[in-house]
């Protein structure tokens, strides 16, 4: 850049305050408006609401200030590349210069998309986009809550489409949909309806715009409010190609605000057709059940009282015959038992005679096997002093005893 010509005489002597004031005037005049591209660092928000930061590149750094109330449509993070528009000034107390930022934008769509993708992955890892969290929309809601700008085209489009399809009660929560406060106001609107529980479904809507304009609907505070909503929520932000992070957290994503209105209520014709179909199904089912009942009634044979008495008498006769057979069987069995008891003494006498005969026979066998019979035929038994039988002459003891059939002698 060309070096400007000197504006003061080299012989002029200034006080410190005068020199600082002169320098401040020169800087503010020369840089009344300037755009600077760089990377944010050392971001600090003071209790007053002002934000202090540094914009830097590889070769230099400039202090910057965003006064409280300056609209910023996205959250500032360390390392974010931005284009800052403002004016240069000096701060005499510290003898430095600084940039007063009037507006701030991300440096290119690529940087915005990169930031959104990183935020999307973070929130997805927390489960805020899980399909299991999605809630079904009510079939025919009576009250619909809308979070959007009351003066925007989106709200008018929603109202017009609802009137065309099926008029319902619409409750508006007014919120700015662009700028620094937009995300906070949209989140508060979602939280308001959930706290009051005064609607059946919520629509968060905004018309089309640039990617930068739609950024509030990708702020974490909005995404978390949508994911935490207990009331079914439809996101109708931008146009068909526009995907904000709220679209992933909402229960249903509509391509436009008008599309959201079409999703939330059916048309009068559709409801009329469905009611007619339901009536036909109900009438057909009733007629079928009526025919089945008529058939069952016709199949019933009503008997005369006389016939019913005769049938009961027949059943009594059958029961009487069965009882007679059972009693006869019992009597026959008892007679047989009595006859058996009458022949019992004879049976016992025969059994006793048989036992006596068996005992006599056994006595005869015992006598025939006794060694006494052998001794009566001329044999004798020789025993030693201990009573042991001696069977050989060489073992003849002394003293000894000899047993004959008629007695015993001692030797």
Buried (B, 14 or more C-beta within 10 A) or exposed (E): EEEEEEEEEEEEEEEEEEBBBBBBEBBBEEBEEEEBEBBBEEBEEEEEEBBBBBBBEEEEEBBBBBEEEBBBBBBBEEEBBBBBBBBBBBEBEEEEBBBBBBBBBBBEEEBBEBBBEEBBEEBBEEEBBEEEEBBEBBEEBEEBBBBBBEEBBBBBBBBEBBEEBBEBEBBBBBBBBBEBBBBBBBBBBBBBBBEEEEBBBBBBBBBBBEBBBBBBBBBBBBBBBBBBBEBBBBBBBBEEEBBBBBBBBBBBBBBBBBBBBBBBBBEEEEBEEEEEEEEEEEEEEEEEEEEEEEEEEEEEEEEEEEEEEEEEEEEEEEEEEEEEEEEEEEEEEEEEEEEEEEEEEEEEEEEEEEEEEEEEEEEEEEEEEEEEEEBEEEEEBBBBEEEEEBEEEEEEBEEBBBBEBEEEEEE
